[in-house]
Amino acid sequence: MNKKGFTLIELLIVIAIIAILMAVVFVALNPLRLFAESRNAQRWVKVSELLHAVHLYAVQHDGEIPNINSWQEDTYYVLGTSVSGCTSSCGAKATVSSCLNLTDLVTEKYIPELPRDPKDGEVGNTDIYAYRTEGTIISVGICDPELGEVIELTR
């Protein structure tokens, strides 16, 4: 009796070994963490763009920050599309109920479009980006980045 082929036991062992290797690779790569890191990288780019746009606006408008109805130094303001009605808090950062109006930055071509959060994709999501000033220093950051990362740039 000379049959060629694999027995059922041999096939099951090979399948089990392949499944174990796939599980180890999946855990080692941790795709959810990689996706979160990718979204945070996109947030870094958006923060850099926003800081550059606000800075250019301030330079070309004699130090004026775009469409803010009243502002205090060293206080976070949520970025949005209206100058009133923003009551959102910025994570652990204390914010006031006022927004920096980004529509001027778009209409005057400082940024191509309103920022979107990479996770939910909403335009102008008013609880994602925030800024604060200390004298002539402007900081732009993210309210609640993923993985506990601090995303904030200052110029």
N, C-alpha and C positions, 0 to 999 in steps of 0.2 A: 504494500500500500504506500505509494509514493505520491502524495498530493502536494501540489505547490500552492502557496498562499499563506496568509496569516490566520492565526486562531483568534477567537473572540477576545480572549484574555490579553493577548498581545496588542490588539487594537485598543482595548480599553486602557491599558497602561500607557500607551503612546498618547492618547487623547488626554488622560489625566496629567501627564507631564507637560504637555502643551498648555493646558489650562492653568497649571501652577505657574509656568513661565510668563504667561500673559498677565496673570494677576500681579506678579512681582513687578513687571515692567509698568503696569498701570499705576500701581502704588508709588513706584519710584518717580514717575513723571508727574504725577498729581496734576491732571489737566485743569481742574478747577482753580488751583493756585496760579497756574500759567495764564489762564484767561484773566484772572484778577490782576496779575502783574501787567498784562498787555493793556487792560483798561486804564490802569494807573499811568502807564507810559503815555497813553493818549491824553490823559488829564494833564500831565506835565507839559505836553505840547500846547494844549489849549490855554493853560495858565501863562505860558511864555508868550503866546500870541496876544492874550488879553492885556498882559502887563505892558507889552510893547505898544499896543494900540492906545491904551490909556496914557502912557508916557508921551507918545507922539501927539495925541490930542492936547495934553497939558502944555507941551512945548509950543505948539502952534496957536494956542489960545491963551497966551500969557499966564500960564500956571493954573488955569481954570480946569476943574474936573467936570466931565460932561454931565449936565442935567441932574445935579443933586440939589434937593431943595434946602437942606441944612445938614451940616456934617460936623462931627466932633473928631478931634484927633485921637488916634489909638483906639478906635472903635470900629468893629467890622460892620460893613454894609453888604447886604446880599446883592448880587448882580442879577438884574432882571430886565424887564421891558417897561416898567412904569416907575414914576418918581414917588408914588405913594401907594400904600396898601400892602407893602411887603412886611409881613409880620413873622416871617419864618426865622427860626434860629439857625445858626450855623454850627451844628454839632455842639461841641463843648465851648465854642467861642461865643461870647456875648455879642449880639447884633442889635441894631436899632430898627424900628419899623420904617425903613426907607430904603429905596433901591438906587443904585447907579443905573441910569437908563442907557442901555446899550444900543438903542435904535440910532442915536446920533453917530456912534462909531461905525455902524453899518452904512447909513446913508452918506456919510462923508468918506467912505471907502477905507477906513482904518482896519476893519476886519471884513472878510467876505460874507459872513453870515453869523447869526446868533449862535453861541456855543451850545453844543448838545452834550449831555452826559453819555459816555459810551455804554453805560449799563442799560438805561431805559430809553435813550434816544430822543427824549423830549427837548424841543427847542426852548431856550431861555428858561430852563428849569430853575426857579428862583431859590432853591435851597441847595444848590451845588457849588457855585462859585461865589467868593466874597473878596472884598478888598478893604484895606484900611490905609490911613495916611498918618505919618508922623512928620510934621513940617512939610518938607519937599520930598520926603521919601514915601513911595507908594509900594504897597505889598498886595499881591493878588494870590489867592490860594483856593483850595478845595475844602469844603465844609466836612464831608465825611468820605475820605478816600477808603478804598478797600485795604485789607490786611494791616490796618493801623498805621499806614505810612503817612508821614507829614508832607504835604505837597503845598509849598508856598515859595514864591519868588519875590524878591524885593529889589527895587531900583530907586 
